[in-house]
């Protein structure tokens, strides 16, 4: 199944109204495909200026932004409009307050509205050296009502970002390298200066506030639902494919009743059962390889001992033959070395 099909197959693209967050120059859904409204933290012109010189984006192709959302309630910028769905590709890791962000989006969705998310798997991106974000961090950011990346997020992002291209993704996936083997983008001192600039200069320093693996995000979503912090269930999920950098999941708005929560837990637990197998395989691959190397080394030593023993037996047999010749035919026996 193609990436776009995974993200959009449950969404009402043709006969519904949707919003896409952070589309830049590559929207998942175009206005030719359906009634879609684009949302970002800046106007189109401000985004073009902000991304000037960025080799990964063609700023002239940036779409026109319909709603500018800078952290206030989504309802304030869209009015009474209610949407059938929302989509966001590689956005959820940037938001300063993921619990508040998800709830804000759900507040402007219809009763069966869905959020489709494409999320970078930190194990195979420049976040590979970072630990998955804890649920405690999400709670902290939510209680504080963060509207910009906290200092620890900025420093963590820039101090641990590593250079990852296709070859590195393959090597990480195959267990041939670890994040510690990769070159860093910034020194600790550079990361410190960026964090200080963000704080003292009041500069909004965009970064990956959160880092996710499929397992870590699913478990965090389960806790949000359990604590009545997220009125949603996970209705679709696609694990990170081999030699890839992202996974996909779709959330559906639901009422937080006991019955609905039990159903949501069952769905997430079903997805987790699959993800854990793959994660365990990846996390233990280095240990398995090391064990195999030890086994091969032990077998090599055993073969060497067997070879030495065989050579010794051959020498003894040859000595016996020489002695026999001497006894029977009077030939002199050669000395045994």
Phi, psi and omega in degrees: 000136181289157182305312183295324178295320179299317183287323193251356189296335180261002184264149179273073185291312188283321186245013179239183177238131184227170173232144174239129183261130178065050184284330183050236183261359184229067180295144176290324181234127179267164179290342174288336183273335182179182179278094184238137178246136184261136184236136173206173182278351180224164173288168180302315181294321178295322178294318178299320179292319181295324183262011179300130180087353178284118187288347184270352182227141173264099190297333179294341181266004178300135181285161177284126182279129180272322181230130174262119185241111183249018175116346175288171181304135180301326180300332181290333183262339181255352180070224183273358181295135175238138190252155178278334184199165172222147177229147178207122179252117178056049178241321188300334179283344183269337190288140183289341186216088189294323179295313178296322181297311180297316180295324179296319178294314181298333181294339180249014175260155176291174188300332178248024182294153184232149173243120178258128186233132168255125190232131177292134175275110191302337183294338186235025179232187178293354175272008188304329182279349183270152175280152175301143181297140181276157175294330178298322177297318180297318178295316180301312180295326180289313180297320180286344182064041184303136177239004175210156181301133178289162183303317181296326179293316180297312182294316181300317181299305187283332181282339185242000179296131181243158182277119185228116172246192183300316182298321180291322177300315179297314182296321177294317181294326182271356178077017181277340176222162171243170181301329181293340179279349188266152180285141180274152176282326186223153171278167177299322181294319177297319179296321178297317180296321179293321178293318179295319178298320180297321184277302186282328179270358181053042178267132176282103182264102181296136180197175172277097178296320182241150173237135186232150159244164178306316181294314185296321181288317179300318180293323178293319177297322179298318179293320178301316180294317181300324183266012180061033179261352182214115181275068186205163172231157175269114185256348178207144183207137177227116181296162178298120178292162177299138181055056178214174186234004184216157172235167187227138171215156180235128177257144177237135180297139178210159174280137185276070173264163180301317181296315180296322180294319177298319178295319179295320178298318181298319179296313181295317180299325176296317177293319181297324181300324179283315183297318183301320179302315183289320180295316179300319180300316181291315185291333183259002184299317180298319179294321179294319179296317179298319179296320178295321178296319178297320179296317179296320179296319179295319178294324179295317178297320179297317178298321178296318179294319179296321179296318179296319179295321180294317178297322178295318179296321178297319180295318178296316180298320180295322179295320179297318180296317180297318179296321179296319179297319180296318181293321185271323187241357179080010176290142177290137179276138178284145179294146179275118182287000000 
